[in-house]
Amino acid sequence: MFNNVTDNNDSINEESYAKFSSFLEKQCGIVLGPNKQYLVRSRLVTLKNKLKISTVSEILDKVIKGYDKVLINLVIDAMTTNETMWFRDNYPFEILGNRILPELSKNNSNIRIWSAACSSGQEPYSIAMTAYEKTPRLVLPNASKISIVGTDISDSMLEICRNGVYDDFALSRGLSESRKNNFFEKISDNSKELRVNNKLRKIVNFKQVNLLESFNLMGKFDVIFCRNVLIYFSPDIKKRIITGLVKCLNPGGYLFLGSSEYISSELIADALEMVRFNPGIAYRKK
Ligand SMILES: C[S@@+](CC[C@H](N)C(=O)[O-])C[C@H]1O[C@@H](n2cnc3c(N)ncnc32)[C@H](O)[C@@H]1O
């Protein structure tokens, strides 16, 4: 039976922490910042127990040396699997707010947006903030409404999404002070954690969806974000998921992928056209 608690053996000295931080930034772009030893410990302690390595520091030392590629991959995975941030890459939210929402709001129908594989909720809540910033009372022509569904496979991520409470570290990644003030509330005087306010909660719902399963119960959407998750899948599964997502789009609806993800040309030719915005691209259902 593995023991999942950290103990004093898991303390990380300044030098190891500094080397590991710069290693991680080079490998996958995560900037830990100062004094986040607790974060590294909490992410790696399960791996330590699973691999029967005696301390978290030993994992860091091996990783920093750079020889054990298998361990390096496991550590990066543990540090990044649910990696997300507010307004990630910016351009999808700019395009949504400046181009797509104005275009869709001319139609006489409600606007439905799906954030698939939404991790801890930053993406669907960023979509909701974008919607409020463009149409402050969410009153669109013809009184149509905007609603957002965030889905993920992970129970623990969905719990964070539904609680809508974020710590200092999560809040420091991509969220401006004015957005913090407009869309978050304090949970107590002596806590730095903030909770998304009712405005956002009102238009965002969460649901467990495994992208490898059927989307039949999801209904139709005008915009789908499926970002930074297809990279984990084989080409066949990726194709199956994209085909399923396209079926869920209304004609003229948009699909956003992660900035390093793309759809092969034969799939685009059948169902989608690539729309170049400046900056960024999206795929539009024909
Ligand atoms: C790197 S995060 C991406 C979060 C967000 N979309 C973004 O771009 O910031 C990947 C998410 O995909 C989820 N995921 C992995 N496999 C999945 C699957 N088969 N079905 C649904 N979600 C999955 C993970 O739980 C994780 O939260």
The ligand as a Tripos MOL2 file, in Angstrom:
@<TRIPOS>MOLECULE
LIG
   27    29     1     0     0
SMALL
NO_CHARGES

@<TRIPOS>ATOM
      1 C1         -3.6810   20.2640  -20.5910 C.3       1 LIG1
      2 S1         -5.3330   20.2690  -20.0350 S.3       1 LIG1
      3 C2         -6.0530   21.4420  -21.1690 C.3       1 LIG1
      4 C3         -6.9880   22.3870  -20.4570 C.3       1 LIG1
      5 C4         -7.5510   23.5060  -21.3340 C.3       1 LIG1
      6 N1         -8.2860   22.9940  -22.4440 N.3       1 LIG1
      7 C5         -6.4530   24.4450  -21.8210 C.2       1 LIG1
      8 O1         -6.1430   24.4270  -23.0110 O.co2     1 LIG1
      9 O2         -5.8950   25.1810  -21.0130 O.co2     1 LIG1
     10 C6         -5.8700   18.7070  -20.6510 C.3       1 LIG1
     11 C7         -7.1250   18.1900  -19.9810 C.3       1 LIG1
     12 O3         -7.6140   17.1030  -20.7490 O.3       1 LIG1
     13 C8         -8.2520   16.1970  -19.8760 C.3       1 LIG1
     14 N2         -8.3760   14.9160  -20.5430 N.ar      1 LIG1
     15 C9         -7.4020   14.0240  -20.8090 C.ar      1 LIG1
     16 N3         -7.9240   12.9760  -21.4340 N.ar      1 LIG1
     17 C10        -9.2530   13.2040  -21.5870 C.ar      1 LIG1
     18 C11       -10.3280   12.4850  -22.1670 C.ar      1 LIG1
     19 N4        -10.1410   11.2710  -22.7120 N.pl3     1 LIG1
     20 N5        -11.5470   13.0300  -22.1330 N.ar      1 LIG1
     21 C12       -11.7540   14.2320  -21.5770 C.ar      1 LIG1
     22 N6        -10.7920   14.9720  -21.0120 N.ar      1 LIG1
     23 C13        -9.5450   14.4530  -21.0140 C.ar      1 LIG1
     24 C14        -7.3520   16.1850  -18.6620 C.3       1 LIG1
     25 O4         -8.0370   15.7220  -17.5130 O.3       1 LIG1
     26 C15        -6.9300   17.6460  -18.5860 C.3       1 LIG1
     27 O5         -7.7410   18.3420  -17.6760 O.3       1 LIG1
@<TRIPOS>BOND
     1     1     2 1
     2     2     3 1
     3     2    10 1
     4     3     4 1
     5     4     5 1
     6     5     6 1
     7     5     7 1
     8     7     8 2
     9     7     9 1
    10    10    11 1
    11    11    12 1
    12    11    26 1
    13    12    13 1
    14    13    14 1
    15    13    24 1
    16    14    15 ar
    17    14    23 ar
    18    15    16 ar
    19    16    17 ar
    20    17    18 ar
    21    17    23 ar
    22    18    19 1
    23    18    20 ar
    24    20    21 ar
    25    21    22 ar
    26    22    23 ar
    27    24    25 1
    28    24    26 1
    29    26    27 1
@<TRIPOS>SUBSTRUCTURE
     1 LIG1         1 GROUP 0 **** ****
